[in-house]
Each structure stands twice: as C-alpha cells, then as structure tokens.
Amino acid sequence: MNIIWSCNKMDARIEYALMWLDSQHPDTIKEVSRTVTACRYWDRPASLMENLLLNKGKGSWNSSIRDTARACSALATAGIAIPDASPMIVSRQQKDGSYNSDVYDTTYALIALADMGEGDRMGCRWLVDHFSPDWDHVGTVSLIITALLKQDNVRGDDEHSDLIHKHAKWVLSRQEDDGGWRYIVTSNIVMQALLLAGYHDEISISVKWLWQNMNSNGSWGKDEGDVTATAMSLITLGMFERSSINDPEAL
C-alpha cells in the first residue's frame, strides 16, 4: 500500500500544519508513526522514516503489539515491508483469535496485517463474537470498523459488510451537533473509519468542524498543539480529499 498523492494547489492551511509538524520532535513510536503517515498522505518526504526503522528491535517495536502495528502500517504506506514484524504480531495471537484478549491490540494487529497484505479470519471472528456493551464507544467501534473493512478488502470479500454499516450508522448517530465527536483524536479515528466505509458526504460537516478546531499555529490539540492530534488530522484531511476525487484505492 504505497501512498503517494498530492494536490496541485494545496490548501495553505495544510502547508501551515505540515510546517508545524516538521518543527516538532516526536519521541514515541505512536507519534513518529502517525507523522510518517501524514507526510506520505501529502507527498512530503518522511524524514522520520529512518528514525522509525532504527528504533525497531528484533521483530518489533518495544515488544508491543500496538507500537509494532502502528509502525508497520506507517511503513506500509511507503511500500516498505518488515518481514520479521508480521510473525511477531501473529505470535501474540491467542487460541481464541484475539491478541492479548484485548480489543485495541486486536484491532491494531488486524489493521497492520491488512496493510501488509495479510488476512486473519480468526481475529475478525473474535471481534464479531465478543462485541459487548463495554465496547460501545465511538472510538472503539470505529477501530473495529476499520479492522474488519481492511481485512475484508485484503481478502477480496464483503463478509462483514452488513456489520460494518450497522456500526457506521451507530457512530454517525453519536455525532454532536457541531459535527465532531468531542475530542480531536477520537473524531479523527471516527472520520477515517467512515471514509473507508464510504460515508464521505455524511462527514462533510465533521471536516468543517476539524478545520474550525485548528490552532492558530497550524496544529491541532491542546496546549498549542499535539503531534498525534495534528498528524491524525492531516491524515483525515488527506483521506477526505482523495475520496472527493473518487480515488478509493488511495485511501
């Protein structure tokens, strides 16, 4: 999944946000991974890619499923495969199909495996069979939508289509009047899932909300800006632009 896309007349606000992101010094795998992906979405050199590669241990990042999954997904956007990372992720799968019996580890693992072109029906089945009221949070449900959708796409089927759209409609029903879902990062996770599921028009108001919550220095997030919030916002806006020109392959 090598993402390269740019706009001939990039919005000046995007340039401003990218400049702010370039001036930061992310120090976690999560922040570095999101920054690398944001840069790829806007056809900017991902200078932190080397940093991401150098911070990899033996088959993983920090022996963490989530960090490893985020890093693998980010590198996949640049077409970089990490052969020993996939076995590390799969080795953490439990007999019931979950990863650490945790919804977040499982969704991030499934997303990363799909980004690397690998299917995992057992992991998807665990998400479907174990869905509970405890997971009724828009961010959690959106991660499940993304995981199931990407897994369906990599396998070339629509096994979970009905469930995906059922969850997508539930998430949309929780949208606040201003178009967002209260928090910047959560709203980005939601918007990205809905865009992947084909709900471009339904989140137009959410994109306006996102622009309205941009800080004066070009960032998003509290305290004059947060790396993850800003990178996630840039990814969402890149996905929205691509879906606007009917380029689903680039999402």
HUZIMO-V735329 format. One line per field, one symbol per residue. ss: DSSP state (H for helix, E for strand, L for the rest). phi: phi as a letter, one per 30 degrees, with the letter a starting at -180 (. if undefined). A space follows every 50 residues. Layout:
ss = ???
phi = ???
This chain:
ss = LELLLLLLLLLHHHHHHHHHHHLLLLLLHHHHHHHHHHHHHLLLLLLLHH HHHHLLLLLLLLLLHHHHHHHHHHHHLELLLLHHHHHHHHHLELLLLLEL LLHHHHHHHHHHHHHLLLLLHHHHHHHHHLLLHHHLLHHHHHHHHHHHHH HHHHHLLLLLHHHHHHHHHHHHHLLLLLLLLLLHHHHHHHHHHHHHLLLL HHHHHHHHHHHHLLLLLLLLLLLLLLHHHHHHHHHHHHHHHHHHLLLHHH L
phi = .ccbabcebdeeddeddddddddcbdbbdedddddedddddchcecdddd edddddddiachhcdddddddddddddciccceddeedddddddddjdch hbddedddddddeddciccadddddddddcebedcdbeddddddeddddd dddddibbeceddedddddddddcddedjcbicddeddeddddddddjcd ddceddddddddcdddcjcbjdhikbdddddddddeddddddddchbddd d
